[in-house]
Amino acid sequence: MTNIAPKNQVNSDQLTSGNLSLISAFAKKAAECQSDIDFLNSEITRCEEVISAAGSQHVHIDALKNKRSIEAANAFIDRRQPDISSIDLEISKAEKASAKAREDGRDASVALPIIRDRIALAVAQIKTTNEQLEAAVVTEIMARHDSAQEQYFSAIESMRTAVETMVASEKTWRHVLQPSHNEKFPGRGIAVLSDIRSTGLRVRWQHSLLKEEEISSQYLPGFESSYFLPWWADERNVTFSQAEMVKNIEGLRAAGCPCASYEVPKLMAAGKKDVIEVIHGMISIPTFKINAATGLMELVDDNWVARGETVALPASEAANLVIRGMAKYVDGRSKEDAYRFLHPTDPLPANIQDYRANPRPLREGPQPKVSYEGHADGERPASAGQWTPGLVGINSW
């Protein structure tokens, strides 16, 4: 067999130190460009205000001159000297201010296109800087990825000896003992190689999510003879890579990358249960478990609850039974409370006491929702295409 030597492992710290410095420099430059743009935009506003003020100065002067004319006319009528010295002084000041405003207005008019050119240049600079920043961020992310990928390849290469020994063990067993063709090797043997070639990595339950009692209790007895996805690769491990993602993002933010922080989504707690008493008929509480060999849910128990007996059910299921008049809350809550729990924004029906929500057969109980990859809700595929989350039966080989 040809030995494939792994490539030299890359030190991610050495790779990323330079990238983070570049990210910091580009982020700082982009922030400075944006600050310049903000300042120049405020200067445009100031120029426009100055130009507008220059054009309105004549209105004030005309008003003063009109005031002077009225005083002079009144003085003429009254045959007295007009009291216009203070008005003339105001007119003189206003005309000087108007001249200065017109001069400022001309300067502002000339400044406007210059400012707009500077903004265009700053916008081009920030565009270039942001492209450089994005490239540096991509380089940083890929440096981490590629370093991990080399470790991944090395880990796969390190599996070779173990897989080779397991396969050779079965081949030796068959050669030495000459068992019948249909007789199964007592260990994993050649199946481990077949599995890698067809369905990917599979492990014993102790190395899968079934090592958690909360998960293994959902399976039928005998799951120990099946093989499953590694616990960390199982789709039910919804927190996989979240912590590392947060670490990466916070590292980029610390370097100045203007990205939002990331908060790991909180897992939903198990649904609230309510205790109800059956007051009409009987209801059944079926128990389903997963068959590890097929991945299908199988009914293993059907516990009937009779009139006068109590049972704890998921809150929505309990509320439906209360509304339908088949049960009542043991804590004294009413049908109205049950309806408001299920329909918090809907108006309360006038005939709530006679209301029957979603009529169903007498047989009640929580029904498991089983979904199949690539199929709509409620659609069951053919046996060969059934979805087996995180598991594969030993009989598959």
Steps between C-alpha positions, in 0.01 A plus 500: 500500500627846413572716802373855458690733729295791639605850404687708751252628752449876486520706815180703499641752749784585262259525209248724669723749683581688177144478376359645821746792477383569145136477606564750777682742264234480227217537752668811646553650153137430403380668819717806425363521144145479634577775752630719215184433299279590796694827553484595130126429490457739794705758307263470205213577736688803637577631148138467399392690811753779427382527138139513612579769760679713240195496278265609779697803626322741261167422663620642833652808330182564299297483821728756668485731198122473497496585872719809427269614219194474723670707773609763247146516359345544844754772583413680175131488584564619857746768380779376724846359465489122434648276771700279264852506640461166680336346193781625277750341739314167481492524121872569490575199721264279301659601169849423636373163629332436168822571314685256727222241460507533121879455506463192724225375271727529196776314689251232608377458141858446384566263793204270426641318194840475672339335802302264278821399322662429836199288601522305175870437565430392860219269383738339251762462773257342744377262227857390432576473872186294567598265216844464656340446841269232359793327330697504828201356689460224240874426524473481879199268492655276235830486690312354797301270272798370306702440815213296643459321168860379515432367848186332362697332221765391748234351727350308207844374401559387857190279474658291225694264724201428723266442203759285324546282810123458547448401135801265506362337816182390326687391189734294720205351687337395171825363356600301807159372619334471159149595626198491267449802278194615694660463843562842657829602650454556876650850479471799271767380258458577130176689576699797632661552159172445315335754727768763436463445126119516494342683793785669686633464851302294749578419863368287786227656711750592776656750258168634371228719652352181644763519771253750653222315680250764385568394140549124543172476695321597177619177332377143512713247689774352284628832363845393626540278193462792258748766393442874509647833399769636734328703772646828378380446139144399590242748369341504845817660636372847409773688691782352291756769395307781672766575763778501240292731282458747787875485566576577133255790482617659823862470381413685178303764691793553737719561194260772383285310250163683498281191535216431740556280802341156506294358781463124516128418466349369820362149483129473564422339830285191509134586454293587806267227623160538668322248721144424396225265622303297249127575540361338186588175326859379491816630339813313401859615542707305248876461548723482195866405474748502211609176340876552459520256210237680289476848648120466523280581799325194646212487746617324816226586749145631501403622845128564536380760751145448625239741636600638840874437444761774458785531253768757416500598133668770288316827561353527149371141504351546845331827392340327198354227722367756749336705223341188355348415837689173539709623795538780749799672659569377853618849603157653435567674168206514261421437134546873444856473633570204271365687198703812576813285535453355150365819339639797697402761238160362395172618654342257741207310338162587650414131533831394655327257736370304197809562287677204345845580357634288217262201546691174496421138579464396864850354495724787610866550580815672380595379155870515402590712201730301275658687209699361210779682324394616154128437565214727605350480849292187535647339188654157557764386251558146383691273737828535312494879540393533860675763708720359776624792709849434632488124469535202273406140567765233523297300251564770239843348423 
